[in-house]
Each structure stands twice: as structure tokens, then as C-alpha cells.
Amino acid sequence: MLDKAELLLPAGSLVKLKTAVLYGADAVYAGTPDMSLRTQSKFTMEDIQEGIKFVHDHGKKIYLTLNLFMHNRDVEKLPHFLDTLRQLKPDGVLIADPGVFQYVKDNAPELNRFVSTQANICSWQAVKFWQSQGAKLCVLGREVTFEEMKEIRQKCPDILLECFMHGAMCMSYSGRCLISNYLADRSANQGKCAHCCRWHYKLHLRLKDGTIKEIEINDQNKDMFEFLIEEEFRPGEYFEVMEDEHGGYMLNSKDMCLMPRLNDLLSIGMDSLKVEGRNKTEYYAAVVARTYRQAIDDYYRSPETWDYHKYMDDLYTLQNRGYCLGFHDGKLTNISQNYEYTRTLGEWLFAGSIVEWQGYEAVFEVRNYIDKGEFIEFLIPNGLQNLRVTFDEFEDADTGEITQKVSAGQGKKIRLRAKNFDKPIAEIKKILPQYVIARKPAKLPVDQQTMLDHKKAEFDYLCGK
């Protein structure tokens, strides 16, 4: 057991890796397409090498993934995979397949072997098994409740334990899903999930003559009836199946957010607290890392006075499907599902980031439309403070052209000079180093803002139970 819980962030690219470290991650996990479930990874081998050096230079750790489930065609690639890992020397290797685990154990015993969440570890007996095989760390499945987690920690004090605390939920068993295979011929267990649980589905009826008719939901009849599902062994419990003109989202889970239960995880000595989101933006990495970094540090300073409410405003700035507590409190309820929409919503947008400093001028890559008179808000690392900057014009970093508005696209960059800030530029360089992130208000339509407010109220209710 570690003295202090590790904050573990995903690194879907080299820039996201560096952003996560800048904003407080103790460790990151990454993979390359030919070695893991990270088929959307933007890492090249050179990126991985640079990333490992960057992480170690900052006194942090990096774990690489070899967590695909092997088919016969993959077995012959194992020696190459292992040679790559031995060359890179990560701080740990995440593995799911028992055959892969045994191969790494036999042929590269010097590598720290971690057992991935894909292995479905949900009991202390499973942890003890993997410990007996030489695992240094086990990642618990998202299905494990807090009461189960406590018992696992008590019965397994001599192995590192990791759990998820923030990010997307999966409708299947820790990602062991066949829906994507069935509907889209894309294997979730080899990193190609089509996210069919996020799709919208429409109800149809088959008539006695064999014809199929769509059930039309419109403004005239939408309030006349509801569709309810009753499970055989829980009579009297009804789960609503909602559908609008776009369809229904019966399998669409809200996102996990365990900030309100972070003190639980820290109090029992969980060693690593994991954030999901390798395909999310640098803004996501920055906000989640910075917010949980502050919350974890505050807890260790004064666990008796710790209060999760002060951290939620920042987490609500992220694009999300609404938050839930996953399985932490036990049985899920319908509040954990998002039946209304599959897209993510948030009150703020990723405005861009400082990609480099050239003397006393910052080069800022634009990631969203910014107009004259609008402000953007820089997220200062090492705390929860922000710095707002308002523009009266924009200078193209390459051409010097001056415009009244600027749009993202094709690596569009603008130049920030001393006149853009109300502080000395030398001070600005210290508090806004390379990779610092900025955001801007989203200006949501009324219906989307109403949806967001509704989701917040649901989460507040859920956390107060």
C-alpha cells in the first residue's frame, strides 16, 4: 500500500500526456495501436520514447498497455511486443489476457505486471490469485461497490489496488462487450468498440400480417403514454424507456464522477485512482487532473474538514452526459442512465492552449471560435485559480494579419503579447507555461441549459442520499 494515493490520468497523445503531468497527475497510462486496446492512440514509437523521458524527468510514472485479448493470429507478435516494452522500460505494463501475463512473466520478469480492468477483478479471491501469479497491481472492475472494495483492501493489504473514479461508464462487464461485434463487426475486446450503447434506437411494431410499422412520437401524442420495462424478478419496479423524435437511448449510461465519494477511496488506502478518457481533449485532461489533484491534497491536509462541493463547479465545466456514482453505493437506479440524449454537454468549451513561448510572446493554438470582446479563461496549474483575458483583436502567429475574430482549424495560432495581460509578462510566463489550457463560455441554447441544470440536480440528489 502506498503512503498517498496516486492520481492516474490517460494519455491519448503526447500533448495530452504533457498536459496531464503539468496539471498534477502522478502517473499516466498510454498505449500504441499494435500493443493494446488503444487503437485510436495517436502515439508513435518516438512519441512514446519522448513521453517516457518527459514523465521521468518530472519525477512521475508511466504505464503502457498490452491489454488486448489474444487471438491465434496475435500470438506470433508477442516477441516483438515484448522487445518493444523492454526497450521502453515503462514503470508498469497493463495486461488482461492470462496467456500474455504468463508470457511476459516468463520472458521479461523485470517488468512490473499490472492486471487490467479487462480481467474483471471483482473479488479479493481474484486479487489473491493474480498476486500469486506475480502481479504487482490489480485494477478493480467498475462493478465493485465500495463495501466490496473495503473488504478487498482488508484481505489484500500487500498488493497495490487501483480503481476508476472518473470517466465514461460501460454498459457491459468492464468492457467485455459483444454488442459492437454483433452490430458493427468491431471488437470492443480488441480496441475497436463502435459504442453501440450510445446509439439511439427507435421502437417498431410487427403487425400480424408481417409488416413492420414505426411508432411515431410527435407533439400531439408524446405526453399521452410512457414505455416501461419490468424485470421478471423485481415485480413492481418499472424502468422508463424514453424516446423522442430522434429515438431512444436505452443503454446510455451517464459518466462516472466519484468526487463526492473521494474521501471514501482515500480513507481505505486505495493506491491508484484512475481517470478514463484517452480520447478526450487536452482540456478534459487539464480540468480533471487539476481538480482531483487539489481535492486529494486538501483531503490529506485536513480529512475532517474536506468537502467535495468546492470542486464540482470545475468538473461541471467538462462536456459530459450527466454524472453518476457508478456502482460505488451499490445498486444502480434509473438516475444513473441518460435516456434523453447521447451527446455530451457542458457550459464551457476548449478555447485553446499555449503551444510555445517565443521570448515574451506566447503562441496560442485556437481550438474554438473567439470573437472580439469575448474573454477566454486560462487554467493556472497548481491550484484552482484562473486568469481571464479579453481580446480586442487577433494577430495571426504566422502571417501577422490582424482580425476581429478567429476560428479554429488547421493548427490556427495567434500571438499573445504583453498588452493582452494585466500582469508583467515575466510573471505571466511563470503562471502560464507551455501546454496551459484556456476555455470559453459555451452560450448554450435554453433547452440544452435546461438539460444540464436537470442533470446537476439529479446528481446532487443522488449524492445526498
C-alpha positions as CSV (number, residue, x, y, z in Angstrom):
1,M,0.0,0.0,0.0
2,L,1.3,3.4,-1.0
3,D,1.5,6.2,1.6
4,K,-0.5,8.5,-0.6
5,A,-2.9,7.7,-3.4
6,E,-1.7,8.1,-7.0
7,L,-3.6,10.3,-9.4
8,L,-3.6,8.4,-12.7
9,L,-4.6,10.1,-16.0
10,P,-5.0,8.8,-19.5
11,A,-2.6,9.9,-22.3
12,G,-4.1,9.6,-25.7
13,S,-1.4,11.6,-27.3
14,L,2.0,13.2,-26.4
15,V,0.4,16.6,-25.8
16,K,-2.3,15.1,-23.5
17,L,0.4,13.3,-21.6
18,K,2.3,16.5,-21.0
19,T,-0.9,18.4,-20.2
20,A,-1.8,15.8,-17.5
21,V,1.6,16.0,-15.9
22,L,1.5,19.8,-15.9
23,Y,-1.8,19.8,-14.1
24,G,-0.9,17.4,-11.4
25,A,-1.1,13.8,-12.5
26,D,1.3,11.4,-10.6
27,A,1.2,8.9,-13.4
28,V,-0.2,8.4,-16.9
29,Y,-1.1,5.4,-18.9
30,A,-0.7,5.1,-22.6
31,G,-0.6,2.6,-25.4
32,T,0.3,2.1,-29.1
33,P,-2.2,0.7,-31.6
34,D,-0.3,-2.5,-32.2
35,M,0.1,-3.4,-28.5
36,S,-3.2,-2.7,-26.7
37,L,-6.8,-1.7,-26.8
38,R,-5.8,1.8,-27.6
39,T,-6.5,1.6,-31.3
40,Q,-7.2,5.3,-31.5
41,S,-3.9,6.2,-29.9
42,K,-2.0,9.0,-31.6
43,F,1.3,7.8,-30.3
44,T,4.2,6.9,-32.5
45,M,7.2,5.0,-31.0
46,E,9.1,8.2,-31.0
47,D,6.3,9.9,-29.1
48,I,6.3,7.1,-26.5
49,Q,10.0,7.5,-26.0
50,E,9.7,11.3,-25.6
51,G,6.7,10.9,-23.3
52,I,8.6,8.4,-21.1
53,K,11.5,10.8,-20.8
54,F,9.2,13.7,-20.1
55,V,7.4,11.8,-17.4
56,H,10.5,10.6,-15.7
57,D,12.2,14.0,-15.9
58,H,9.3,15.3,-13.9
59,G,9.5,12.6,-11.3
60,K,6.3,10.9,-12.4
61,K,5.4,7.4,-13.7
62,I,4.1,5.9,-17.0
63,Y,2.3,2.6,-17.6
64,L,1.9,1.1,-21.0
65,T,-0.9,-1.2,-22.1
66,L,-0.6,-4.7,-23.5
67,N,-4.2,-5.5,-22.6
68,L,-5.7,-6.8,-25.8
69,F,-7.2,-10.3,-25.8
70,M,-5.1,-12.5,-28.0
71,H,-6.4,-14.5,-30.9
72,N,-4.2,-17.1,-32.5
73,R,-3.1,-14.6,-35.2
74,D,-1.8,-12.3,-32.4
75,V,0.4,-14.8,-30.6
76,E,3.3,-14.6,-33.1
77,K,3.5,-10.9,-32.4
78,L,4.2,-11.3,-28.7
79,P,8.0,-11.4,-29.0
80,H,8.0,-8.2,-30.9
81,F,5.7,-6.5,-28.4
82,L,7.9,-7.7,-25.6
83,D,11.1,-6.4,-27.2
84,T,9.4,-3.0,-27.6
85,L,8.4,-2.9,-23.9
86,R,11.9,-4.0,-22.7
87,Q,13.4,-1.2,-24.8
88,L,11.0,1.4,-23.5
89,K,11.3,0.5,-19.8
90,P,7.9,1.7,-18.5
91,D,7.0,1.7,-14.8
92,G,4.4,-1.0,-15.4
93,V,2.6,-3.0,-18.1
94,L,-1.2,-3.4,-18.0
95,I,-2.2,-6.9,-19.1
96,A,-5.6,-8.6,-19.3
97,D,-5.1,-11.9,-21.1
98,P,-3.7,-14.7,-18.8
99,G,-1.6,-16.1,-21.6
100,V,0.0,-12.7,-22.2
101,F,0.6,-12.3,-18.5
102,Q,2.4,-15.7,-18.3
103,Y,4.5,-14.9,-21.4
104,V,5.7,-11.6,-20.0
105,K,6.4,-13.2,-16.7
106,D,8.5,-15.9,-18.3
107,N,10.3,-13.7,-20.8
108,A,10.6,-10.3,-19.1
109,P,10.4,-10.9,-15.3
110,E,11.9,-7.4,-14.7
111,L,8.8,-5.7,-15.9
112,N,6.1,-4.7,-13.3
113,R,3.0,-6.6,-14.3
114,F,-0.3,-4.9,-13.6
115,V,-3.7,-6.6,-14.2
116,S,-6.1,-4.5,-16.4
117,T,-9.7,-3.9,-15.6
118,Q,-10.5,-6.0,-18.6
119,A,-9.7,-9.0,-16.5
120,N,-12.8,-8.4,-14.4
121,I,-11.4,-8.4,-10.9
122,C,-14.3,-8.0,-8.6
123,S,-13.3,-10.0,-5.5
124,W,-10.5,-10.4,-3.0
125,Q,-10.1,-14.0,-4.2
126,A,-9.4,-12.8,-7.8
127,V,-6.8,-10.3,-6.4
128,K,-5.1,-13.1,-4.4
129,F,-4.9,-15.3,-7.5
130,W,-3.2,-12.6,-9.5
131,Q,-0.9,-11.7,-6.6
132,S,0.2,-15.4,-6.5
133,Q,1.0,-15.1,-10.2
134,G,3.3,-12.2,-9.6
135,A,1.1,-9.2,-10.3
136,K,2.2,-6.0,-8.6
137,L,-1.1,-4.2,-9.0
138,C,-4.7,-5.1,-9.8
139,V,-7.2,-2.7,-11.4
140,L,-10.6,-3.4,-9.9
141,G,-13.7,-3.6,-12.2
142,R,-16.1,-0.7,-12.3
143,E,-18.7,-3.1,-10.9
144,V,-17.1,-3.3,-7.5
145,T,-19.0,-1.5,-4.8
146,F,-17.3,0.5,-2.0
147,E,-18.3,-2.1,0.6
148,E,-16.6,-4.8,-1.6
149,M,-13.6,-2.5,-2.1
150,K,-13.1,-2.2,1.6
151,E,-13.2,-5.9,2.1
152,I,-10.7,-6.4,-0.8
153,R,-8.4,-3.9,0.8
154,Q,-8.6,-5.5,4.2
155,K,-7.9,-9.0,2.8
156,C,-5.3,-7.9,0.3
157,P,-3.0,-5.5,2.2
158,D,0.2,-6.4,0.4
159,I,-0.7,-5.6,-3.3
160,L,-1.3,-2.3,-5.0
161,L,-5.0,-1.7,-5.8
162,E,-6.4,0.7,-8.4
163,C,-9.9,1.8,-9.1
164,F,-11.7,4.1,-11.5
165,M,-13.0,7.3,-10.2
166,H,-14.0,9.5,-13.2
167,G,-15.0,9.0,-16.8
168,A,-17.3,7.1,-19.1
169,M,-19.2,4.0,-17.9
170,C,-19.6,0.9,-20.0
171,M,-22.9,-1.0,-20.2
172,S,-21.0,-4.3,-20.5
173,Y,-18.9,-6.1,-17.9
174,S,-15.8,-4.0,-17.6
175,G,-15.7,-3.6,-21.3
176,R,-16.2,-7.2,-22.1
177,C,-18.8,-6.4,-24.8
178,L,-20.2,-8.2,-27.8
179,I,-22.7,-5.6,-28.9
180,S,-20.2,-3.8,-31.1
181,N,-19.2,-7.1,-32.6
182,Y,-22.8,-8.1,-33.3
183,L,-24.0,-4.8,-34.7
184,A,-20.9,-3.3,-36.3
185,D,-18.3,-6.1,-36.7
186,R,-15.9,-4.2,-34.5
187,S,-14.5,-5.9,-31.4
188,A,-14.5,-4.0,-28.2
189,N,-12.1,-6.5,-26.8
190,Q,-9.5,-5.6,-29.4
191,G,-9.9,-1.8,-29.0
192,K,-12.4,-1.2,-31.9
193,C,-15.7,-0.5,-29.9
194,A,-18.3,1.3,-32.0
195,H,-20.0,2.5,-28.8
196,C,-23.4,1.0,-29.8
197,C,-24.7,1.7,-26.3
198,R,-24.6,5.4,-27.1
199,W,-26.6,5.0,-30.3
200,H,-30.3,5.9,-30.5
201,Y,-32.9,3.2,-31.1
202,K,-36.4,3.5,-32.3
203,L,-39.4,1.4,-31.4
204,H,-41.3,-0.5,-34.1
205,L,-44.3,-2.9,-34.1
206,R,-44.6,-6.1,-36.2
207,L,-48.2,-6.5,-37.2
208,K,-50.0,-9.8,-37.6
209,D,-49.6,-9.7,-41.4
210,G,-45.8,-9.5,-41.0
211,T,-45.4,-5.8,-41.8
212,I,-43.3,-3.6,-39.5
213,K,-44.5,-0.1,-38.5
214,E,-42.6,2.6,-36.7
215,I,-44.3,4.0,-33.6
216,E,-44.4,7.7,-34.3
217,I,-43.7,10.0,-31.4
218,N,-44.8,13.6,-32.1
219,D,-46.0,16.7,-30.3
220,Q,-49.6,15.5,-30.4
221,N,-49.1,12.1,-28.7
222,K,-45.8,12.4,-26.8
223,D,-47.5,13.1,-23.5
224,M,-50.2,10.5,-23.8
225,F,-48.2,7.4,-22.8
226,E,-44.9,6.0,-21.5
227,F,-43.0,2.9,-22.2
228,L,-41.9,0.9,-19.1
229,I,-39.8,-2.2,-18.7
230,E,-40.4,-4.6,-15.8
231,E,-37.8,-7.2,-14.9
232,E,-39.1,-10.7,-14.1
233,F,-37.5,-11.0,-10.6
234,R,-38.3,-7.4,-9.5
235,P,-42.0,-7.1,-10.0
236,G,-43.4,-3.6,-9.4
237,E,-40.1,-1.9,-10.3
238,Y,-40.6,0.0,-13.6
239,F,-37.8,1.5,-15.7
240,E,-38.8,4.1,-18.3
241,V,-37.8,3.7,-21.9
242,M,-37.8,7.2,-23.3
243,E,-38.0,8.2,-26.9
244,D,-38.3,11.5,-28.7
245,E,-38.2,12.4,-32.4
246,H,-34.6,11.4,-32.5
247,G,-35.1,8.0,-30.9
248,G,-34.3,6.5,-27.5
249,Y,-31.1,5.8,-25.6
250,M,-31.9,2.7,-23.6
251,L,-28.2,1.7,-22.9
252,N,-26.7,5.1,-22.5
253,S,-25.0,5.5,-19.1
254,K,-24.1,8.8,-17.5
255,D,-20.5,9.4,-16.8
256,M,-18.9,8.3,-13.5
257,C,-17.8,11.0,-11.1
258,L,-16.7,9.9,-7.6
259,M,-15.6,13.3,-6.4
260,P,-18.4,13.1,-3.8
261,R,-17.0,9.8,-2.6
262,L,-13.3,10.6,-3.0
263,N,-12.9,10.6,0.8
264,D,-14.2,7.0,0.9
265,L,-11.5,5.9,-1.5
266,L,-8.7,7.7,0.2
267,S,-9.8,6.6,3.7
268,I,-9.4,2.9,3.0
269,G,-6.0,3.4,1.3
270,M,-6.7,2.8,-2.4
271,D,-3.3,3.1,-4.1
272,S,-4.2,4.5,-7.5
273,L,-7.2,6.5,-8.6
274,K,-7.8,6.2,-12.3
275,V,-9.4,8.6,-14.8
276,E,-10.9,7.3,-18.0
277,G,-10.8,9.4,-21.2
278,R,-7.9,8.6,-23.6
279,N,-9.9,10.0,-26.5
280,K,-10.9,13.2,-24.7
281,T,-9.3,16.6,-25.3
282,E,-6.4,18.3,-23.5
283,Y,-9.0,20.4,-21.8
284,Y,-10.5,17.3,-20.2
285,A,-7.1,16.1,-19.1
286,A,-6.3,19.5,-17.6
287,V,-9.5,20.1,-15.7
288,V,-9.8,16.6,-14.3
289,A,-6.1,16.4,-13.3
290,R,-6.1,19.9,-11.7
291,T,-9.4,19.4,-9.8
292,Y,-8.7,16.0,-8.4
293,R,-5.1,17.0,-7.6
294,Q,-6.4,19.8,-5.4
295,A,-9.1,17.6,-3.8
296,I,-6.7,14.8,-3.0
297,D,-4.1,17.2,-1.5
298,D,-6.8,19.0,0.5
299,Y,-8.0,15.7,1.9
300,Y,-4.6,14.7,3.2
301,R,-4.1,18.1,4.7
302,S,-7.4,18.0,6.6
303,P,-9.7,15.0,6.1
304,E,-12.1,16.2,8.9
305,T,-13.0,19.4,7.1
306,W,-12.9,18.1,3.5
307,D,-16.0,18.9,1.4
308,Y,-16.5,17.8,-2.2
309,H,-18.8,20.7,-3.1
310,K,-15.9,23.2,-3.7
311,Y,-14.5,21.0,-6.6
312,M,-17.7,20.3,-8.5
313,D,-18.0,23.6,-10.4
314,D,-14.9,22.8,-12.3
315,L,-15.9,19.3,-13.1
316,Y,-19.2,20.6,-14.4
317,T,-17.4,22.7,-17.0
318,L,-16.5,19.5,-18.8
319,Q,-18.6,18.1,-21.6
320,N,-20.4,15.2,-20.1
321,R,-23.6,13.1,-20.3
322,G,-24.6,13.9,-16.7
323,Y,-22.8,12.4,-13.7
324,C,-23.5,9.3,-11.6
325,L,-21.7,7.4,-8.8
326,G,-21.3,4.2,-10.8
327,F,-21.6,1.1,-8.6
328,H,-19.9,2.8,-5.6
329,D,-23.0,2.9,-3.5
330,G,-24.3,-0.4,-4.7
331,K,-27.4,-1.0,-6.8
332,L,-27.8,1.5,-9.7
333,T,-31.0,3.4,-10.3
334,N,-32.6,4.9,-13.3
335,I,-30.9,8.2,-12.3
336,S,-27.6,6.6,-13.5
337,Q,-28.9,6.5,-17.1
338,N,-29.2,9.3,-19.6
339,Y,-32.3,8.4,-21.6
340,E,-32.7,11.8,-23.2
341,Y,-29.5,12.3,-25.3
342,T,-26.2,10.7,-26.1
343,R,-24.1,13.7,-26.8
344,T,-22.1,15.4,-24.2
345,L,-23.0,18.9,-22.9
346,G,-21.1,21.5,-20.9
347,E,-21.2,25.2,-20.1
348,W,-17.6,25.8,-21.3
349,L,-15.7,25.0,-24.4
350,F,-12.0,24.2,-25.0
351,A,-10.7,27.6,-26.4
352,G,-7.1,26.5,-27.0
353,S,-3.6,26.2,-25.4
354,I,-0.2,27.8,-25.3
355,V,2.0,25.7,-27.6
356,E,5.2,27.6,-27.0
357,W,6.7,30.8,-25.7
358,Q,8.9,32.8,-28.2
359,G,10.7,35.2,-25.9
360,Y,8.0,37.3,-24.3
361,E,5.3,36.3,-26.8
362,A,3.0,33.3,-26.4
363,V,1.9,31.3,-29.4
364,F,-1.7,30.2,-28.7
365,E,-3.3,27.4,-30.8
366,V,-7.0,28.2,-31.2
367,R,-9.5,25.3,-30.7
368,N,-12.7,27.2,-30.8
369,Y,-14.2,30.3,-32.4
370,I,-13.3,33.5,-30.5
371,D,-14.8,36.9,-31.3
372,K,-13.7,40.5,-30.4
373,G,-14.8,41.4,-26.9
374,E,-15.0,37.8,-25.8
375,F,-13.0,36.6,-22.9
376,I,-11.1,33.3,-22.5
377,E,-10.1,31.8,-19.2
378,F,-6.6,30.3,-18.6
379,L,-6.5,27.4,-16.1
380,I,-3.5,28.1,-13.9
381,P,-1.7,24.9,-12.7
382,N,-1.1,24.2,-9.0
383,G,-4.5,25.3,-7.7
384,L,-7.9,26.2,-8.9
385,Q,-7.2,29.8,-9.9
386,N,-7.9,31.1,-13.4
387,L,-6.9,34.1,-15.4
388,R,-9.3,35.9,-17.8
389,V,-8.1,37.6,-21.0
390,T,-10.3,39.7,-23.3
391,F,-9.3,40.4,-26.9
392,D,-9.9,43.5,-29.0
393,E,-8.1,42.0,-32.0
394,F,-6.2,38.9,-33.0
395,E,-2.8,38.6,-34.6
396,D,-2.0,35.6,-36.7
397,A,1.1,33.9,-35.4
398,D,2.4,33.1,-38.8
399,T,1.4,36.0,-41.1
400,G,0.9,38.8,-38.6
401,E,-2.5,39.5,-40.1
402,I,-4.9,41.4,-37.7
403,T,-8.5,40.3,-37.5
404,Q,-11.6,40.9,-35.4
405,K,-12.4,37.3,-34.9
406,V,-10.6,33.9,-35.2
407,S,-11.7,30.4,-35.8
408,A,-10.1,27.0,-35.2
409,G,-8.8,24.7,-37.8
410,Q,-5.6,23.5,-39.5
411,G,-3.5,24.4,-36.5
412,K,-4.6,28.0,-36.4
413,K,-2.4,30.0,-34.0
414,I,-2.5,33.6,-32.7
415,R,0.2,35.6,-30.9
416,L,-0.3,36.9,-27.4
417,R,1.7,39.9,-26.3
418,A,2.1,41.9,-23.1
419,K,-0.9,44.1,-24.0
420,N,-3.2,41.1,-23.7
421,F,-2.5,40.7,-20.0
422,D,-2.7,43.0,-17.0
423,K,0.3,41.5,-15.3
424,P,4.1,41.7,-16.1
425,I,4.9,39.3,-18.9
426,A,7.7,37.7,-16.9
427,E,5.1,36.7,-14.3
428,I,2.7,35.5,-17.0
429,K,5.4,33.2,-18.3
430,K,5.7,31.6,-14.9
431,I,2.0,31.0,-14.2
432,L,1.1,30.1,-17.9
433,P,3.8,27.8,-19.1
434,Q,3.7,25.7,-22.3
435,Y,0.7,23.4,-22.5
436,V,-1.5,25.6,-20.4
437,I,-5.2,25.3,-21.4
438,A,-7.8,28.0,-21.9
439,R,-11.6,27.8,-22.1
440,K,-14.5,30.0,-23.1
441,P,-18.3,30.0,-22.2
442,A,-20.4,27.8,-24.4
443,K,-23.5,30.0,-24.7
444,L,-25.9,27.1,-24.7
445,P,-29.4,27.2,-26.1
446,V,-32.2,27.4,-23.5
447,D,-33.2,23.7,-24.0
448,Q,-29.6,22.4,-23.5
449,Q,-29.0,24.6,-20.5
450,T,-32.2,23.2,-19.0
451,M,-31.0,19.7,-19.6
452,L,-27.7,20.5,-17.9
453,D,-29.4,22.0,-14.9
454,H,-31.6,19.0,-14.7
455,K,-28.6,16.6,-14.7
456,K,-26.9,18.6,-12.0
457,A,-30.0,18.4,-9.8
458,E,-30.2,14.7,-10.3
459,F,-26.6,14.2,-9.3
460,D,-27.0,16.4,-6.2
461,Y,-30.0,14.3,-5.2
462,L,-28.1,11.1,-5.8
463,C,-25.0,12.2,-3.8
464,G,-27.2,13.4,-0.9
465,K,-28.9,10.0,-0.4
